[in-house]
């Protein structure tokens, strides 16, 4: 009877790992550990809150957008030196790079490429994170999962040189 109990106790973690859906599984593949205490550099000061003159004039909130109380040190420095701080706001493709964008998109472009790549990467991480619901050890699996995607700059440069393409020099390999 004791071997049967031992077998059941050993099978329970395996069954628990198989339960649940993919959404419950951690597919981040990162294992960052808290070394104890707060992160001092993650705390940022902000400007004091102000009541707007008109609530109707407030912009619509956007995900990832800025907050009026956030500090903007680069914009503040540009304004202090007499420049135009709004020049630092992203406003699409600058006119100086229009020719480059047109040339790069000469064979068409997919306007939803970011969403497509995000979905494909989520599927990839989901496949790579199988059997990782129960972790006995904290292991960062990110670089292991993406090892086939990493390019070796020396190998690529040598391939282009053999093909006769002009290539810039590169620093030597670290050994």
DACORHU-V655299 format. One record per residue. N is the residue number from 1. RES is the residue in three letters. OMEGA is omega in whole degrees, 0 to 359 (999 if undefined). Layout:
# DACORHU-V655299
n = [N	N]
res = [RES	RES]
omega = [OMEGA	OMEGA]
This chain:
# DACORHU-V655299
n = [1	2	3	4	5	6	7	8	9	10	11	12	13	14	15	16	17	18	19	20	21	22	23	24	25	26	27	28	29	30	31	32	33	34	35	36	37	38	39	40	41	42	43	44	45	46	47	48	49	50	51	52	53	54	55	56	57	58	59	60	61	62	63	64	65	66	67	68	69	70	71	72	73	74	75	76	77	78	79	80	81	82	83	84	85	86	87	88	89	90	91	92	93	94	95	96	97	98	99	100	101	102	103	104	105	106	107	108	109	110	111	112	113	114	115	116	117	118	119	120	121	122	123	124	125	126	127	128	129	130	131	132	133	134	135	136	137	138	139	140	141	142	143	144	145	146	147	148	149	150	151	152	153	154	155	156	157	158	159	160	161	162	163	164	165	166	167	168	169	170	171	172	173	174	175]
res = [UNK	UNK	UNK	UNK	UNK	UNK	UNK	UNK	UNK	UNK	UNK	UNK	UNK	UNK	UNK	UNK	UNK	UNK	UNK	UNK	UNK	UNK	UNK	UNK	UNK	UNK	UNK	UNK	UNK	UNK	UNK	UNK	UNK	UNK	UNK	UNK	UNK	UNK	UNK	UNK	UNK	UNK	UNK	UNK	UNK	UNK	UNK	UNK	UNK	UNK	UNK	UNK	UNK	UNK	UNK	UNK	UNK	UNK	UNK	UNK	UNK	UNK	UNK	UNK	UNK	UNK	UNK	UNK	UNK	UNK	UNK	UNK	UNK	UNK	UNK	UNK	UNK	UNK	UNK	UNK	UNK	UNK	UNK	UNK	UNK	UNK	UNK	UNK	UNK	UNK	UNK	UNK	UNK	UNK	UNK	UNK	UNK	UNK	UNK	UNK	UNK	UNK	UNK	UNK	UNK	UNK	UNK	UNK	UNK	UNK	UNK	UNK	UNK	UNK	UNK	UNK	UNK	UNK	UNK	UNK	UNK	UNK	UNK	UNK	UNK	UNK	UNK	UNK	UNK	UNK	UNK	UNK	UNK	UNK	UNK	UNK	UNK	UNK	UNK	UNK	UNK	UNK	UNK	UNK	UNK	UNK	UNK	UNK	UNK	UNK	UNK	UNK	UNK	UNK	UNK	UNK	UNK	UNK	UNK	UNK	UNK	UNK	UNK	UNK	UNK	UNK	UNK	UNK	UNK	UNK	UNK	UNK	UNK	UNK	UNK]
omega = [181	178	179	178	179	178	179	179	179	181	182	178	179	178	179	179	181	184	176	181	179	182	180	183	178	182	182	179	178	179	177	184	176	182	178	178	183	175	186	185	178	182	181	175	178	178	176	180	180	176	181	179	179	179	179	182	180	179	176	177	178	177	181	181	181	178	181	180	179	176	177	186	180	178	178	179	179	180	180	179	175	180	180	185	181	178	179	179	177	183	179	183	177	182	179	181	181	180	179	180	178	180	181	181	184	179	177	178	181	181	181	184	180	179	179	180	178	179	179	179	177	177	179	180	178	178	183	184	177	179	179	180	178	180	177	181	177	182	176	185	186	183	176	182	183	185	180	182	184	178	174	186	180	180	180	179	178	179	178	179	178	179	178	180	177	182	176	176	181	177	180	178	174	181	999]
